[in-house]
Amino acid sequence: MTLVIVVLIPAGDGPYFQRPVHRVLEILIGAASAFVVAVLFPNRVLTNAHQCVADTLRSLGQLVGLHLSGQDDAARTMQLESQSTQSQKALDDALQEAQREHIIVPL
């Protein structure tokens, strides 16, 4: 966006400081508009990944609470383990998609 703004707006003649000031303002407008777009349209993959992490932690927290309560509910334990596993697989899929979209750049 910044490049488009800088390239499309012609530089006028005038004092020596006017052109650099215009370029700085154009860059600031481009950066601000990119920030607004990022805030208004959040990335679906990262939102999905955050939801998967929350689901996993919720399942594990309930599993720990069930264990600490002393109840021996095998069916509930299996259900919570299954939910946690499914959430972890969904998180792995979301992270792989994010890597394909170059959202996550390996160091």
C-alpha positions as CSV (number, residue, x, y, z in Angstrom):
1,M,0.0,0.0,0.0
2,T,2.8,2.4,0.9
3,L,4.5,1.8,-2.4
4,V,1.3,2.4,-4.3
5,I,0.8,5.7,-2.5
6,V,4.4,6.8,-3.0
7,V,4.4,5.9,-6.7
8,L,1.0,7.2,-7.7
9,I,1.2,10.6,-6.0
10,P,3.4,12.8,-8.1
11,A,6.1,14.8,-6.5
12,G,5.7,18.6,-7.0
13,D,8.2,21.3,-7.4
14,G,8.9,23.5,-4.4
15,P,11.3,23.9,-1.5
16,Y,13.9,21.3,-0.9
17,F,12.3,20.0,2.3
18,Q,8.8,19.7,0.8
19,R,9.4,16.5,-1.2
20,P,10.9,14.5,1.7
21,V,8.1,15.7,4.0
22,H,5.5,14.6,1.4
23,R,7.2,11.2,1.1
24,V,7.2,10.7,4.9
25,L,3.5,11.6,5.0
26,E,2.7,9.2,2.2
27,I,4.6,6.4,4.0
28,L,2.7,7.2,7.2
29,I,-0.6,7.1,5.4
30,G,0.3,3.7,3.8
31,A,1.4,2.2,7.2
32,A,-1.7,3.5,8.9
33,S,-4.0,2.1,6.3
34,A,-2.3,-1.3,6.4
35,F,-2.7,-1.3,10.2
36,V,-6.4,-0.4,9.9
37,V,-6.9,-3.3,7.4
38,A,-5.1,-5.7,9.7
39,V,-7.3,-4.7,12.6
40,L,-10.6,-4.8,10.6
41,F,-9.8,-8.1,8.9
42,P,-7.9,-10.4,11.3
43,N,-6.2,-13.5,9.9
44,R,-8.6,-16.5,10.0
45,V,-5.8,-19.0,10.4
46,L,-4.3,-17.4,13.5
47,T,-7.8,-16.9,15.0
48,N,-8.5,-20.6,14.4
49,A,-5.1,-21.6,16.0
50,H,-5.9,-19.5,19.1
51,Q,-9.3,-21.1,19.4
52,C,-7.7,-24.6,19.2
53,V,-5.2,-23.7,21.9
54,A,-8.0,-22.5,24.1
55,D,-10.0,-25.7,23.5
56,T,-7.0,-27.8,24.3
57,L,-6.3,-26.0,27.5
58,R,-9.9,-26.1,28.6
59,S,-10.0,-29.9,28.0
60,L,-6.8,-30.4,29.9
61,G,-7.9,-28.2,32.7
62,Q,-11.1,-30.2,33.1
63,L,-9.1,-33.4,33.0
64,V,-6.8,-32.2,35.8
65,G,-9.9,-31.1,37.8
66,L,-11.5,-34.5,37.4
67,H,-8.3,-36.2,38.5
68,L,-7.9,-33.9,41.5
69,S,-11.5,-34.4,42.6
70,G,-10.8,-38.1,43.1
71,Q,-13.7,-39.2,41.0
72,D,-13.1,-42.3,38.9
73,D,-15.1,-41.5,35.8
74,A,-13.4,-43.4,33.0
75,A,-16.0,-42.4,30.4
76,R,-15.5,-38.6,31.2
77,T,-11.8,-39.1,31.2
78,M,-11.8,-40.7,27.8
79,Q,-14.1,-38.0,26.4
80,L,-11.8,-35.2,27.7
81,E,-8.7,-36.9,26.3
82,S,-10.4,-37.3,23.0
83,Q,-11.4,-33.6,22.9
84,S,-7.8,-32.6,23.8
85,T,-6.4,-34.8,21.0
86,Q,-8.8,-33.4,18.5
87,S,-8.0,-29.9,19.4
88,Q,-4.3,-30.6,19.2
89,K,-4.7,-32.1,15.7
90,A,-6.8,-29.0,14.6
91,L,-4.0,-26.8,16.0
92,D,-1.4,-28.7,14.0
93,D,-3.5,-28.3,10.9
94,A,-4.0,-24.6,11.5
95,L,-0.2,-24.1,12.0
96,Q,0.6,-26.0,8.8
97,E,-1.9,-23.8,6.9
98,A,-0.4,-20.7,8.5
99,Q,3.1,-21.8,7.3
100,R,1.8,-22.4,3.8
101,E,0.4,-18.8,3.8
102,H,3.8,-17.6,5.1
103,I,2.2,-16.2,8.2
104,I,4.7,-18.1,10.3
105,V,8.3,-17.7,9.0
106,P,10.7,-20.3,10.3
107,L,13.9,-18.9,11.7
